[in-house]
């Protein structure tokens, strides 16, 4: 039957330089849909959760999804998973651009990379053919140059390339994977790729993605586009400002973080980093494949040092190179963004880690003897920029910071852990959880660590009342809301997959019914709405099983101390904190809503309900149930 | 008849946004062959030599040539001409890469750009169709980003783009035009493009270049490839080291310039900037279209400030950011190269201008009050790098330097002119003329100013005895040699066109006979060897006519004072200088060999011999004969 599944899984072994193509099983498709469903399930099935993430036993798994490469809008998304070297938990990222659909065009629903090459290589996948090509000469190149060099090397400018920069080669646990100008950004997946001696993956595909039921798909697509048009913000605001408009939104409710979250609410970013202030730097938009929105904001600055710098900073980059470092400069944010993209560093973890170091410096916990003589005060833009290449190259103080705040604070000691703000080792996103409690609970319980992308509580930031209105400061009800956000987002954004911004900005468009109709008509499978929702729930359960087996405990679901003990001192969220008691109230409500026990471990009945018998067995074998 | 000429000239008027396509005249082809022959002849025919080069009256003219886009090796070359804003003379550059053949594939033997757009535009030429596209958003982007943004904008990664960077937009008279990683580098052609509000030219062609006589062409090509293989240096050395190997060659004969030519011969560059020392930075080669040599040396450095920097410095970049600034660092040379390419600055003029400023600083003629507080001593690599963006953006001291040494010394005054080393306003190349006299005479008499590419005296540097052996220190005979070098190089490298390195490194390969056979078999025209040589001579005569009409005099053919009055103090060329008397001996011999009068003005008999009646009339009207 014609279907938007390509029907094939490509498995590449870097150790022995072999590859094979096996059929996609209908069971996997029915239970996990695609994207993160495929990659996380495969991770749990094939990778021992106890392994060292930078060993040859880890796998790097890519899957776009059944909607990718079809005419469905905003579906050029791809999940990348491995055991994260930063968190020790499931490391799952979504990325966009054009690479995700090229993987489909080459004929694959999933790409599994195993083992470790003895020398630097890059992969060239041209439809059914895979070449292992020497990459020793590419090592050290930045991600922009690397992509172009590979296109020139292969004599085909239409190839799409995902690659790592020096940060990934140097195994920075903040290293990302870059394709075009997009990143599989967080959790150190770039270091996993680096540990495999894999500099890049070049893909060119010439196959067509099929559609099972053309007319039904056309209708479903039309409904989706109509719903997107009806969004009050998607085209009017998101196209124009992109995610950086969130600076204004988070400031308005007093949760735009400043100075490593020590002065949230005090510092007014609107005139310098806000959406209007950003416009004068904008020179264009960037679009993923088949996206009518184009949220990517190409921004240009001229620097007396760096020359002409074109960046594409998202909100989170404004947060981490702006607010949380106390740096008040578009020029610095845009330059830092470009430097990180070139070097293959996650902007969020990198900025948050520099902010952590700044607080230590301000408090006298570290001094210029350790910082390579850099004056590391909050707000020092040049100091921030100076640290970025050092981190990527692991030079001097950069070597201490290169693996994020948790490891840096372990190395520094001296009570510095108190200022290392992370959950499961992943640095905090740009939402002060004290003023947006479901954000806090989402960061606590996301299977990837303090991740804003697994359960974005748009209800608290944009006031969109789906599934129901919510008080952002309330504690009660956040467990239920977070479960809903996680499950729906998991299936629609991470498995189908469709762009998360459709969910945040145009919620009705991405409702379960629209997803169901698009998926059913493109794949030919017949999911009910309930089954669609269950796929999201199933994903969150298997990811939790992996984390439990990897040794993570309830304590890994806790908020950093600062958010429990220190109140926000100024602004709209003044006086807010999340005392331990409240934190546990939210957490327990969440566990209950999930059908997990008080320690956050999935119960037998929940796993049976979800048809996860094998996962149940794994927990039993580990003595966890 | 099938021919490697496409038969069409594309003329684009930016003022009224119109274009037309007219047939190539056989007369132009027979008398000027292609490339620089076409562009310089058109410049003289259509542009008043008295105009302001940055006015709308100037034209920017592109022509590859009859061999470009054929299977002839190393023929992806293109001439770009305009009246130069830096010299006031003919501004003619050759460039390579892939853009030159794409112009052919689009169907054109010449592209003439006229007028001036009222707002920033870029051109998109797709075969017969030309679009004028808004470029206001592209202004300020660097040349690498600009090329990618245009490909993305047009949705075609196979487009080739030639563009300017911020330097060209800011009308720096040292601004170049960049296509891919190649530059039409010198004489400020980037400023001409900037003055027309033209950010870029994007070309995509789908036509085939014909061949008049297939079998004869195959045979001629085979002979050429065989001759290239027989070169003792082309594949063994040029592929491996590229032009930077010249550092070793010029050092060996004591003419590698140091510290603004004040200490040539004293400073030993081999261990730091020499060919062997360069190898550890090399990560790959870059190739122009259909080139089997690949002389482009891709070199990578990691910088704590700039990150991962990939440059492709030629010998002249080593000279101008190495020796002549006294900077002893591969890292600095490679970084400066990349910065200049991104910003669209000619590396040679930029480095030489910084070296000029360094000498003024060392001599106390300028101080930190004027240098933006930069300590501008010879050898200060960071100071050199700091000036590059300032020059491109015309910021602070950069505004004084942005138009090269002649204008900078006029602005600074205080006897600084003495250290402004240029001929006709074009800064000196990396060969101290005192130790290689034909180089000196070549720089003096090149119609483009102190240009090593119009008559490279390979005989003096590499000892290749064609057409005859020569003593590099002798004065006598250099006039005859220089005329020969200029005429042969003009026709083979600038008109046919073939890569100049074939002439420098594999001279027999590019002998007149091979050129004739390739040209005759591809075009179907029947040139004799004598006619081929005459085309080169004709080009040098019409260029001289333009320069005379533009107001240049015999004095513009003089060497800078330093080379006449100061001896080289150390090394293999110790004691050498070119006293005014010797300089005039060489110059007069050259004029005689050319059949020009004692003031360097072409005579009636010479112009008649070359069939240049119209040019004769121009000189008569101007009262010059």
Contacts between the chains, C-beta under 8 A, distances in Angstrom:
chain1	res1	chain2	res2	distance
A	137	B	283	4.4
A	137	B	284	5.1
A	138	B	283	7.0
A	140	B	283	7.4
A	140	B	300	5.3
A	140	B	302	6.4
A	140	B	308	6.0
A	141	B	283	6.9
A	141	B	300	6.2
A	141	B	308	6.1
A	141	B	310	5.9
A	142	B	307	6.2
A	142	B	308	3.9
A	142	B	309	7.9
A	142	B	310	7.2
A	144	B	144	7.4
A	145	B	308	7.4
A	145	B	310	4.5
A	149	B	284	6.7
A	149	B	298	7.5
A	149	B	310	7.9
A	151	B	157	7.7
A	152	B	286	7.3
A	153	B	284	7.8
A	157	B	151	7.7
A	157	B	157	4.0
A	157	B	158	5.2
A	158	B	157	5.2
A	158	B	158	7.1
A	165	B	308	6.7
A	166	B	302	6.8
A	166	B	307	7.8
A	166	B	308	5.4
A	283	B	137	4.4
A	283	B	138	7.0
A	283	B	140	7.4
A	283	B	141	7.0
A	284	B	137	5.1
A	284	B	138	8.0
A	284	B	149	6.7
A	284	B	153	7.8
A	286	B	152	7.3
A	298	B	149	7.5
A	300	B	140	5.3
A	300	B	141	6.2
A	302	B	140	6.4
A	302	B	166	6.8
A	302	B	389	7.3
A	302	B	393	5.6
A	303	B	389	6.7
A	304	B	386	7.3
A	304	B	389	5.4
A	304	B	390	6.1
A	304	B	393	7.5
A	304	B	395	6.4
A	305	B	305	6.9
A	305	B	386	7.2
A	305	B	389	6.8
A	306	B	306	6.9
A	306	B	389	7.3
A	307	B	142	6.2
A	307	B	166	7.8
A	307	B	339	5.5
A	307	B	342	5.5
A	307	B	343	5.4
A	307	B	388	7.4
A	307	B	389	4.7
A	307	B	392	7.0
A	308	B	140	6.0
A	308	B	141	6.1
A	308	B	142	3.9
A	308	B	145	7.4
A	308	B	165	6.6
A	308	B	166	5.3
A	308	B	342	6.4
A	308	B	343	6.3
A	308	B	389	8.0
A	308	B	392	7.8
A	309	B	142	8.0
A	310	B	141	5.9
A	310	B	142	7.2
A	310	B	145	4.5
A	310	B	149	7.9
A	339	B	307	5.6
A	342	B	307	5.5
A	342	B	308	6.4
A	343	B	307	5.3
A	343	B	308	6.3
A	386	B	304	7.3
A	386	B	305	7.2
A	388	B	307	7.4
A	389	B	302	7.4
A	389	B	303	6.7
A	389	B	304	5.3
A	389	B	305	6.8
A	389	B	306	7.3
A	389	B	307	4.7
A	389	B	308	8.0
A	390	B	304	6.1
A	392	B	307	7.0
A	392	B	308	7.8
A	393	B	302	5.7
A	393	B	304	7.5
A	395	B	304	6.4
